[in-house]
Amino acid sequence: MSIASIQKVRIAAAHDGAAELIVSIVYENGAVSEITLDGHAGALLMESCAAHDPEDLVGQPWTVVKQALTAAYNRYNK
């Protein structure tokens, strides 16, 4: 069984001008969805994958995105 993975990553500006990562996830059936990560979540994702550039994230499993989003959200619940 294969797992969904990061297909493409691009940098975009949020409404306040801060950088965000737009991550495209490709699923086993070929479907693609995009997930927006704010600066904090994006930094956590880059760090957890030891990525130096957004392109370094391509091929990583979708679970690393989920973990970054969870950690970014939970920073407010401490």
N, C-alpha and C positions, 0 to 999 in steps of 0.2 A: 504494500500500500504506500503510495507516495503522499507527500504532505504539501499543502499549499505553501507557496514561497514568494519572496519578493522578486518581482519581474523588472520593475523600473522605479527609480527615485528621482524626484526633481525638487528644486528649491523654489518656493513661492513666497510672496510678501503677504502677511496677514493684513487685516484692515487697519491695524495700527502701525504697519510698516515693519514689524518684526519678522524675521525669517521663520518659515515653517517648512517641514518636509512633507511632500505629497508622495505617498508610497503606494505603488500598484501591486496588488496581490493577485497572483494567478492560481486558480484552483485546479484540481485534478481533472475536472470536466472542461477546462479551457476558459471558464468564466473569469472575468477580471473585475476587481473592485478597487477603488481608491480610498485611502485612509489618510486624513490630515493629522499630522503631529505638530503640536505647538513647539516652541523652542526648547522647553524643558524636556518634553518627551523625546524630541529629536536628538537632543544631546545624550540622553540616557540610552537610546537605541544605538547611536554611533559608538558610545563607550562600551556597551555590552558586547558589541561585535568587533571591537578593536578596529573600527573603520576610520580611515584617514580622509576619505572622500565619500560622498553619497553613493557613488558607483560601487564602492566596496560592499555595500549592503545587498546587491543583487545576488540572488541564489540562497539567501538566508531563509530559514523557515519562518512562517508567519507568526509563530509563537514568540519570537523575539520582539515583534511589534506589540503583541498583546501584553507582554511583560513590561515594556517601556510605558505603554499607556496606563497600565495598572499602577506602576510606581509613581508616575507623574500625578495621577489622580489622588493616590494615597498620601502624597506630601501634605495635603490639606487636612487630613484626618488624624494628625498626630497631636 
